[in-house]
Amino acid sequence: MTHLTRRTFALGAVAGTSLAACGNGIGGRGSETIDARVNSTLNFMYNQYPGTRDLANKSTGMLVMPLVTEAGFGLGGSYGRGALRVGETSVDYYSVTAASAGLQIGVQQSSHVLFFMTQNALVDFRRSSGWAAGADLEYALSDRGESVRAETTTSLAPVIAVVFAQTGLRIGATLEGTKYSRIIP
């Protein structure tokens, strides 16, 4: 028989509330809403980080996650929805999830774009039932907000990530351990 203490109950309630707070305003409104947010996010990124336009032109596809909400209090999680673009067309829709544990408290929202620089990387992503970002993911923006140089980064990695906050570059951002799954909006 499981003994439920106040502490266990409180931790469970906090974790549940944290993950419930990950509802980011996109869910359940269909592909039109996701596409509108993707367009807005791309416009913001291109204006703030002009070098990303070069990456977009050289990529075979882009996964755009307009709004990812992270919440945590000891245990945490993140969630968001976005679209995979090939050219100017959304070809699939995806959710992004991650879980974490450790010293953490609060809520944060950010955006990110994965640029698939090779056809093989794009095909592998689309064929997977759930793709997890790993440590080998190349980041185009450093913690210091250096500009993107597509000619050097595109030769190094098949997938390049650009992570940014709605109000500027998110310092120390990482997507390691993040899982992407195809959805039907």
C-alpha positions as CSV (number, residue, x, y, z in Angstrom):
1,M,0.0,0.0,0.0
2,T,1.4,3.4,-1.0
3,H,1.6,6.0,1.8
4,L,0.9,9.5,0.5
5,T,2.6,12.2,2.6
6,R,1.9,15.9,2.5
7,R,5.3,16.4,0.9
8,T,4.7,13.8,-1.8
9,F,1.3,15.3,-2.5
10,A,2.8,18.8,-2.7
11,L,5.5,17.8,-5.0
12,G,3.0,16.0,-7.3
13,A,0.7,19.0,-7.3
14,V,3.6,21.4,-8.1
15,A,4.8,19.1,-10.9
16,G,1.3,18.8,-12.3
17,T,0.7,22.5,-12.1
18,S,4.0,23.2,-13.8
19,L,3.3,20.9,-16.7
20,A,-0.2,22.2,-17.0
21,A,1.2,25.7,-17.2
22,C,2.9,24.6,-20.4
23,G,-0.3,25.3,-22.4
24,N,1.1,27.9,-24.6
25,G,-1.8,29.4,-26.5
26,I,-1.3,27.4,-29.6
27,G,-2.9,24.1,-28.7
28,G,-6.2,23.0,-30.2
29,R,-6.7,25.9,-32.6
30,G,-5.7,24.2,-35.8
31,S,-3.1,24.5,-38.4
32,E,-4.0,28.1,-39.3
33,T,-3.1,29.4,-35.9
34,I,0.2,27.5,-35.8
35,D,1.1,28.8,-39.3
36,A,0.3,32.4,-38.3
37,R,2.6,32.0,-35.3
38,V,5.3,30.4,-37.4
39,N,5.2,33.3,-39.9
40,S,5.4,35.8,-37.1
41,T,8.3,34.0,-35.5
42,L,10.2,33.8,-38.7
43,N,9.7,37.5,-39.4
44,F,11.0,38.3,-35.8
45,M,14.0,36.0,-36.2
46,Y,15.0,37.4,-39.7
47,N,14.7,41.0,-38.4
48,Q,16.7,40.4,-35.1
49,Y,19.2,37.9,-36.6
50,P,19.6,38.7,-40.3
51,G,22.1,35.9,-40.9
52,T,19.4,33.4,-40.3
53,R,17.9,34.3,-43.6
54,D,21.0,32.8,-45.2
55,L,20.5,29.6,-43.2
56,A,16.9,29.4,-44.3
57,N,17.9,29.8,-48.0
58,K,20.6,27.0,-47.7
59,S,18.4,24.6,-45.7
60,T,16.3,21.8,-47.1
61,G,13.7,22.4,-44.4
62,M,13.0,24.2,-41.1
63,L,11.2,23.2,-38.0
64,V,9.8,26.3,-36.4
65,M,8.7,26.3,-32.8
66,P,7.1,29.7,-32.2
67,L,6.4,29.4,-28.5
68,V,7.8,26.8,-26.1
69,T,6.8,27.2,-22.5
70,E,9.1,25.8,-19.7
71,A,7.9,25.6,-16.2
72,G,9.5,24.1,-13.1
73,F,9.7,23.9,-9.4
74,G,12.1,21.1,-8.7
75,L,10.5,19.0,-11.4
76,G,9.8,20.8,-14.7
77,G,8.8,20.4,-18.2
78,S,8.4,22.2,-21.5
79,Y,5.9,22.0,-24.3
80,G,5.2,23.8,-27.6
81,R,3.8,23.3,-31.1
82,G,5.1,24.3,-34.5
83,A,5.4,23.4,-38.1
84,L,8.0,21.8,-40.4
85,R,8.5,24.1,-43.4
86,V,9.9,23.0,-46.7
87,G,10.2,26.1,-48.8
88,E,7.4,28.3,-47.8
89,T,4.9,25.5,-47.2
90,S,4.1,23.8,-43.9
91,V,4.3,20.0,-44.6
92,D,3.9,18.6,-41.1
93,Y,3.1,19.8,-37.6
94,Y,5.0,18.8,-34.5
95,S,5.0,19.1,-30.7
96,V,8.1,19.5,-28.6
97,T,8.4,18.2,-25.1
98,A,11.1,17.9,-22.5
99,A,11.3,17.1,-18.8
100,S,13.8,18.1,-16.2
101,A,14.7,17.8,-12.6
102,G,17.0,19.7,-10.3
103,L,17.4,23.2,-8.8
104,Q,14.8,25.2,-10.8
105,I,11.9,27.4,-10.3
106,G,9.8,29.6,-12.6
107,V,8.3,29.8,-16.1
108,Q,10.1,30.9,-19.3
109,Q,9.0,31.1,-22.9
110,S,11.3,31.0,-25.9
111,S,11.3,30.1,-29.6
112,H,13.6,28.0,-31.7
113,V,14.1,27.0,-35.3
114,L,15.9,23.8,-36.4
115,F,17.5,24.2,-39.9
116,F,17.9,20.9,-41.7
117,M,21.0,21.5,-43.8
118,T,21.0,18.1,-45.7
119,Q,18.3,16.1,-47.4
120,N,19.3,13.1,-45.3
121,A,18.8,14.9,-42.1
122,L,15.4,16.1,-43.1
123,V,14.3,12.6,-44.3
124,D,15.6,11.0,-41.1
125,F,13.6,13.6,-39.0
126,R,10.4,13.0,-41.0
127,R,10.7,9.2,-40.9
128,S,11.2,9.0,-37.2
129,S,8.3,8.3,-34.9
130,G,9.8,10.7,-32.3
131,W,13.1,12.6,-32.9
132,A,15.2,13.6,-29.9
133,A,17.7,16.5,-30.1
134,G,21.1,15.4,-28.9
135,A,24.4,16.8,-27.9
136,D,25.6,16.8,-31.5
137,L,23.2,19.6,-32.5
138,E,25.0,22.6,-33.8
139,Y,24.0,26.0,-32.4
140,A,24.2,29.0,-34.8
141,L,24.0,31.7,-32.0
142,S,26.5,31.7,-29.2
143,D,25.8,32.8,-25.6
144,R,27.3,36.2,-26.6
145,G,24.8,36.7,-29.5
146,E,27.4,36.5,-32.2
147,S,26.1,36.8,-35.8
148,V,25.3,33.7,-37.8
149,R,27.8,32.7,-40.5
150,A,25.9,30.3,-42.7
151,E,29.0,29.5,-44.9
152,T,30.9,28.0,-41.9
153,T,28.1,26.4,-39.9
154,T,26.4,24.7,-42.8
155,S,29.5,22.7,-43.6
156,L,29.8,21.4,-40.0
157,A,26.4,20.0,-39.1
158,P,23.3,18.5,-40.7
159,V,21.0,20.2,-38.2
160,I,21.5,23.7,-36.9
161,A,19.5,25.2,-34.1
162,V,18.7,28.9,-33.4
163,V,17.2,29.4,-30.0
164,F,15.9,32.8,-29.0
165,A,13.5,34.4,-26.5
166,Q,10.6,36.6,-27.5
167,T,12.5,39.6,-26.1
168,G,16.0,38.6,-27.2
169,L,18.6,35.8,-27.2
170,R,18.2,33.3,-24.5
171,I,21.5,32.8,-22.7
172,G,22.8,29.2,-22.3
173,A,19.9,27.7,-24.2
174,T,20.1,24.0,-25.0
175,L,17.7,21.6,-26.7
176,E,19.5,18.4,-25.6
177,G,16.9,15.8,-24.5
178,T,14.1,17.6,-26.3
179,K,11.7,15.3,-28.1
180,Y,9.7,16.2,-31.3
181,S,6.6,14.3,-32.3
182,R,4.3,14.7,-35.3
183,I,0.8,15.9,-34.4
184,I,-2.5,16.5,-36.2
185,P,-3.5,20.1,-35.1
